[in-house]
Amino acid sequence: MSLDVKDSPDVSLGGLITVSSYLLQDATGASNPEQMQINKIEFANDRINIAAQTYSISGRFAFWLQDVQNPYGTASTAEKAFGAFWMDDTIGTFADGSGPYVYF
């Protein structure tokens, strides 16, 4: 993407932007803006060239818990909402039917 240099105060590495483009449309042709994170900025004369990437990661995210926390089966609803629990990849769901947490 390229911007006029006058827009430089609004552009920073790691900053979040919302991009609308004819390239970002749904099946009906309606605009489908996406939030992206700026990961490259180059200044060239009176233009700013930026590269940005979407991070469309969906899932159940949580914080690492201490080893002394309750196992998933006996954890409270609040503990399940706040903390992340490991699961055997071959199982796919916990005993209560909920899916795995996302780790990256």
C-alpha positions in Angstrom: 0.0 0.0 0.0 1.1 3.5 -0.6 0.2 6.6 1.3 1.0 10.3 1.0 3.8 11.4 3.4 1.3 13.8 5.1 -0.3 10.7 6.7 3.0 9.6 8.4 2.0 10.7 11.9 -0.8 8.1 11.7 1.5 5.3 10.5 3.7 3.3 12.8 5.4 -0.1 12.7 3.2 -2.6 14.5 0.2 -0.2 14.3 -3.3 -1.5 13.5 -5.1 -0.2 10.4 -8.4 -1.1 8.8 -8.1 -1.7 5.1 -11.0 -1.4 2.6 -10.2 -2.5 -1.0 -11.9 -3.9 -4.0 -9.7 -6.9 -3.3 -11.5 -7.4 0.1 -15.1 -8.2 -0.9 -17.5 -11.0 0.1 -19.3 -13.3 -2.3 -22.0 -10.6 -3.0 -19.4 -7.9 -3.9 -19.9 -6.0 -0.7 -16.9 -4.3 0.9 -15.4 -6.5 3.6 -12.8 -4.3 5.5 -10.1 -6.2 7.4 -8.0 -5.1 10.4 -4.3 -5.5 9.6 -1.0 -4.9 11.4 1.7 -2.8 9.7 4.9 -4.9 9.5 7.0 -2.8 7.0 7.3 0.9 6.3 9.5 2.5 3.6 9.7 6.2 2.9 10.2 7.1 -0.8 10.1 10.8 -1.7 6.6 12.0 -0.9 5.1 8.6 -0.5 5.1 6.0 2.4 5.0 2.4 1.2 3.6 0.0 3.9 3.1 -3.7 4.1 0.5 -5.1 6.4 -0.7 -8.5 7.3 -4.0 -9.9 8.7 -3.9 -12.0 11.8 -7.2 -13.8 11.6 -6.7 -16.4 14.3 -9.8 -17.6 16.0 -10.1 -19.9 18.9 -10.2 -20.0 22.7 -7.3 -18.0 24.1 -6.2 -17.9 27.7 -3.3 -17.4 30.1 -0.8 -20.1 31.2 -1.7 -21.4 34.6 0.5 -22.5 37.5 1.2 -26.2 37.8 -0.9 -26.3 41.1 -4.1 -25.4 39.3 -7.1 -27.8 39.2 -7.3 -30.2 36.3 -9.8 -29.2 33.6 -12.4 -31.7 34.9 -12.6 -30.1 38.4 -11.8 -26.5 37.4 -14.4 -23.8 38.0 -16.0 -22.0 35.1 -13.9 -18.9 35.9 -10.7 -21.0 35.9 -11.7 -22.5 32.5 -12.4 -19.0 31.1 -9.1 -17.5 32.4 -6.6 -20.3 32.1 -5.4 -22.6 29.3 -5.4 -26.4 29.7 -3.5 -29.0 27.7 -5.3 -31.7 25.8 -4.2 -34.8 24.0 -4.3 -33.9 20.3 -6.0 -37.2 19.4 -9.1 -36.4 21.6 -10.2 -33.1 20.0 -12.6 -32.0 22.8 -12.7 -32.0 26.6 -15.1 -34.2 28.6 -17.6 -31.3 28.7 -17.6 -31.1 24.8 -15.6 -27.8 24.6 -12.8 -27.5 22.1 -9.1 -27.1 22.6 -7.2 -23.9 23.5 -5.0 -22.2 20.8 -1.3 -22.1 21.5 1.2 -20.2 19.4 
